[in-house]
Amino acid sequence: MSTTRLNVVEGGDPIRRQAAAWFARLRADDVSESDRRDCRQWLNADPRHRAAYERIERMWSTLGEHAPHPEVALRIRAETPAPAAPASARKRGTRAAWWSGAAAALVALAVIGWRLQPAPPVPEQHYVTAIGESRTIALADGSRVSLDTDTRLQVRFSGEQRRISLVRGRAFFRVAKETRPFLVQTEDGSVKAVGTEFEVYRREGEIEVALIEGRVLLLAAAADGAAPVQLATLDPGQKASFGQRKPLRMIQPDRHAALPAWLSGKLAFEDQALPAAVTEFNRYSHRRIVLQGEAVARIRVSGVFRSDDPHAFVEALQELYPVAVSASPSGDLLLSDRR
């Protein structure tokens, strides 16, 4: 029977250092409301702050038997400089209090890094959003994933890699930087990243990838047992689509916004064919927009609209184009040519 071994790794992330200091400070006996307020301000100042803090919380909950590990204690005493305490703690001269007990071990581990060998298995997680729903989840590694309407994904982490299966829908990934690769898989291909921000949209027969920050590799769908073939590397601002039966196609990115509009509850179109725009709106509502006739199908639209308000979209079409609107017995909005 093998014994789990703790390895202390050199290096350190300033944000992780600050997160650990705040975590320890909030657990001190003399923590004040001012401390809590200052911590909230620090968390809200940068999404990376909150991700690092949540990672510390998860690390603390899983540390278990390793908190009093002699190797950790030795490194605390001999080699690990104490990170600067939060300003509120320094003013009252209470650094000794927040460095006490097991919190000190946590801060030392956060500063110098830690890993357990072998890595504990993480159960597969499933996340789903209903039609019209969106949500953001924090993963075990500190990454954050925003799920668009009608989206389903599976998360499987191991000691070697972080694997996400996007079964349907669209998701935006803010990947925590670490050595394990981060892989988003679909039946039509995969996206590989190590610390970046990107969007993956699974359409029928293809996926669409937009990169905001960092770099990702686009990988073709591979047969069982075969190594995936790299199709391209995306740089920030680039966008591409590909599938099993569709070649790689570079797409002109939206120049109006860095982040996808749907993250803020909007849909943005620029000279978009009306059928494609309607398809997007129909993902957010059980009441569908239905086009009738070739004339309306040839319309192209531009603008930014609320994803939960198809009526405003239809009213805008009526003002700008010769479009007639009626309702079907089921409540669908029927659009036809009024000329």
N, C-alpha and C positions, 0 to 999 in steps of 0.2 A: 504493500500500500504506500503510495507516494505521499509526501508531506508538502502541504502548501508552503511556499517560501515567499517571503516579502523582500522585494528589491527596492532600494531607494535610488532614484535616478537624479542626476545632476541637472541643473538648469532651473528656470523659473519664469513665470509669466507675471508681470506687474499687476494685471487685472485680477488674476487668481490670488495674488498676494493680498490685494485690497479686500477681495471678497472674503478670504479667510479671516482677516483682521476684523471685519464687520461681524462675521458669524460668531467669532469668539467674544467680541465686545457685547453683543446682544444677549449672550448667555452668562455674563458676569453678574455677581450679586448686586452691584450698585448701578446697573444700567438705568438710564433715565429716559423720560419721554423725548428729551432733546436728542439723545442718541438715536432713538427709533426714527425721529423725524429726519435727522441727517442721513441715516441709512436709506430711508425711502427716497430721498433726493438723489443719493448716489445711484440707487437701483434704476431710477427713472431717467437718469442722465444719458444712458447708453444701453441699447439692448444687450451688448456684450457683458455689461455689469450683471444684469439679471441672470443671464445664462451661466456665468461663472459662479454666482451665488447659489443657484439651483444645483449646479454640479457639486459644490461643496456640501450642500444638504444631503444629496444622494450618497456622496462618499462617506459622510459621517454615519448615515443610517446603515451602510454596508460594511463599515470598518470592523465592527465586532471585536473579535479576539486580538486583532492587530494593534488596537489603540495603545496598550501598554507594552508593545513589542520592544525588547531590549535594544534592538538595532535602532529603532526610532528614538528611544530615550538617549542613546549614546550620541546620535547625530544632533539632537536638540542641544545637549550640553556642550559638545565639542566643536561642532562645525556650523551650526545654523544660526545666522544673525537674526535677531528679532525684527520683523517688519515694522515700519513706523505705525504706531497706533493711530486710529482716527483722531481728528483734531479735538473732538469733544473729550476724548479720554485723556489726551495729553494735558489739557487745561487743568484737569482735576488730579493729575499725577496718579492715575489708577492703572497704569500699564501692568503692574504686578498682579492686579486682580484678574484682568482679562487674559493674562498668560497662564492662569492656574490650571492644574489638573489635565484632563484629557483634551481640553481645548488647545493646549499648547502642542500636543501631538498632532492635532488636526492642522494647525497653522504651519508647523514644520513640514508636514506631508504636502500641504498645498504649495509651500515655497519651493521645496526641492523636488517635488513630483513623486508619484508612487505608482506601483502596479503590483498586482498579485499574480503569481504564476502557479498553476494555470489560472486564466481568467475565469471567474465564475460564469456559468451559463446564464443567459438572459432569456426568459420565455418569449416566444413570438407574440408580438402585439398586433392587434387589428384595430384600425380606426376608420370610421365611416361618417360621412355627412349626408343628410337628407336633401331633397330638392329645396332650394332656397336657403339652406344653412351653410355657414362657414365657421371654421374654428382653427385655432392655433394650438399645437401641442409641443411640449418639451420632451425630447428624447433622452435616453439614459446617458448619452455622451455629452449633453449640453447643447446639441443641435436643436433648432426649432423648425417646425414644419407647419405652414399654413395650408389648410385644405379648402378648396373651393367647393361650390355646390355639387352635390351628387358625386362625391369622390370616395374611393375606397383604396386603402393601402395597408400593406403588411410590413412589419419591422422585425428584422432578425439580426441580432448582433452576436458576434463571436469574438474570440481573441485575435483573429486575423483580419476581419473586415466588418464593416457596417453595411448591411444589405437591406434595401427598401424595394418592395414590389408594388408598383402603381397599377392596380387592377383596372381602375377606370377613373376618369375625371382629370383634375388639374391640381397641382400642388407647387408651393414655393418653398425652397429649402434655404435655410441659413445654417451652414455646416460648421460645427465646432472643429477647430484645427487640432489634429492629432495624427499619429503615425498610421493608424488603420485607414485604408481607403474607404470612401463612402460611395456606394454603388446603388443607383436607382434603375431598376429593371422593369421592362415591359415585354410583351410577346413580340413587339416590333423592333426592339433594340434597347440599349442601355446607355446610361450617362455615369461617368466616373469622375469623382472630385475629391480633393483633400483640402477642406477649408475654403468655402466660397459661398456665393449667393446666386441661385438660379431657379428658373421655373421650368417645369415639365408638364406638358399638356398632352394627354393621350386622346387622340381622335380616332376615328374609324380607319384602321389600317396603317396608321403612322403616329409618330410622336413629334411634338414641336418643343424645342428647347431654346430658352432665352437666357443669356448669361448677364448678370448684373455686376458681379465682382469675382475676381479670382480667375480660375481656368478650369475647364472641364474637357474630358475626352468623350467623343461620341463613338459608341461601339455598335456594330451591326449585330442583329440577332444571330446566335450561334446554334448549330445543331447539337444534339446531345453529345457531350464529351469533347466537342471541338472548342478550340480557343476562339474567343470573340475577335473579330477583325476591327481595327480602329479605322473609322471613316474620316474623322477630322478632329481638330482641336479648336475650341471656341475661346476667343478673348472677350473681355468686357464690352458690352454693347452689341455683340453679335447674336444672331438668331438663326436657327436652322430647323428643318424638318426632314424626316426619313422614316422608312418602314421596311418590312420584309420584301415587299414588292414595289416599293417606291424608292427611287434614288435620292441621294442627299441633295437638298435644295437649300441654298442660303436665302434668308428672308431679310428684306429691308426692315430694320428695327424701327419701333415707334420713337420718333425724335422728341416727343412732347413730355415724356416722363421716364424716369429711370426705373421705378418699380412698377409692376403690373397694376393696371387700374382696378382690377377686381379685388385687390387687397383692401381697398378703401370703399368697396361696395359699388363700384362704377364699371361701366363698359365703355371703352374708347374705340371709335372707328375712324379710319382715315381712308376715304375713297374705297369703302368696302362694298362688295356686292350685297344687295339687300337679302338674298337667301342666306348668306353666311351670317349676317348680322342677326337675322331672325332666329337662326339656329342657336346663336349664343343666348339670346333672350329666353328662348324656350327651355334652356337648361335650368333656369331659376324659378320657374313657375309651372304649376299644373294646368293653368289656363294658357293655352298655346296661341301663338300668332300663326295664321295660315295664309299663304299667298295663293291667289287664284289668277291664273292667266300669265302669259309670257311678258306682257307689258310691265307689270310691277316687278317681275323677276329681273328686269334689266336695269332697275334703279340702283344707283350707287349712293352711299350715305357717308357722311362725316359728322363727328360730334362726340360728346361725352354725355352718357346717360346713366341714371341710377339703375342698377341691375334688378331691383325689386319693384320697378315702376314701368311696366310695359305700356301702360296707357299714355304716359308722357311721351314715350318713343313714337307711338302710333299717332298721337296728336301732332307731333312735329312733322311726321311724314305727310299728314293731311294739309298742313300749312304750306309745305314746300313743293309737293308733287300732286298730280291729279289722281289721288288715291281715295277710294270709297271704303268705308269701314262698316261692317255689320257683325252681328253676333250669331253664332250657331246655336242650336238647341242645347248643346253641352256647355256653352259659355265661351267657346273659343272666339278669338277676334279674327274675322275674315277680311283680308285686304284685296281689293280688286281695282281695276282701272276705271275711273269715272268719266273718261272722255267718250 
